[in-house]
């Protein structure tokens, strides 16, 4: 076996998982196995279990609701991970077909929901576990955080970079990953992501009382200064020194990012 494809699922998206499995049958790289981890919680534990069960030296993570319409995707990942054993590769992200109006708004205004494919391998922080692959030993040496019960292990990318590996968008590769279909689903997702970041920050514990007071004050400020945030949508990334400040009128993102802040604060207090 040359490639292990790891899919973690809660069991609540059987229809989407079935479509993905049909997509996998169209791949022109037959020497692969599918490692399906079902009903293991949290997702970090499920992914680590998938790594332990994988038989191949190269692994590829896929979200259970991803779609693949490139029959050469597995071959591209295998070739890249064989050629460069010190990188973790990710694919671009498209929304797919038959999107409703709200989903198209998300692709336009919410960062990271749309990641255009690149024409050459490109070092990037945009890779995500919805489609991410590399040498198995990299993931064995840098396991996913199993304490996080919401959101994603956003520190994983920085953790592997600290060990001397690179994160790279793979050339001419992408998956289709549709955004949330309605307002309610997007609000739930943003709260869920905020809680995950908070769990990483406070290591699964509640914040001290002075910090709690400060966080509540911060949430109130975010609400009252939402018009300012509408013109500076990447303010949080700028404060974290991840990218330069880019003024842009984006009230759509500012509104839904308020629920992200709520998730962060509610988890800590």
Order of alpha helices (4+ residues) and beta strands (2+ residues): beta-alpha-beta-alpha-beta-alpha-beta-alpha-beta-beta-alpha-alpha-beta-alpha-alpha-alpha-alpha-alpha
